[in-house]
Amino acid sequence: MKAFLSAVVVMVVITATAPTVLDQIGFSAADAGSGSSVRLD
């Protein structure tokens, strides 16, 4: 039970902090999904 609760807490922390961290390092989903190298069929 402790392992399950620890896993849930870790997932919540990662989910909550990921957008902030990715924004600080310059990753943008809008940039990754648009541009001249993206092919739309």
C-alpha positions in Angstrom: 0.0 0.0 0.0 2.9 2.4 0.8 4.4 1.8 -2.7 1.0 2.5 -4.4 0.6 5.8 -2.4 4.1 6.8 -3.1 3.6 6.2 -6.8 0.4 8.3 -6.8 2.2 11.1 -5.0 5.1 11.0 -7.5 2.7 11.1 -10.4 0.8 14.1 -9.0 4.0 16.0 -8.4 5.3 15.3 -11.9 2.0 16.2 -13.4 1.9 19.5 -11.5 5.4 20.6 -12.1 6.0 19.4 -15.7 4.3 22.4 -17.4 6.3 24.9 -15.4 9.6 23.1 -15.9 9.0 22.6 -19.6 8.1 26.3 -20.0 11.3 27.4 -18.2 13.5 25.3 -20.5 11.8 26.7 -23.6 9.7 23.7 -24.7 6.4 24.7 -26.3 3.9 22.3 -27.8 2.7 25.0 -30.1 6.3 25.3 -31.5 6.6 21.5 -31.8 3.3 21.2 -33.6 3.7 24.0 -36.1 6.3 25.2 -38.5 7.8 24.4 -41.9 8.8 20.8 -40.8 5.3 19.8 -39.9 3.4 17.9 -42.6 -0.4 18.1 -42.5 -2.2 15.5 -44.7 
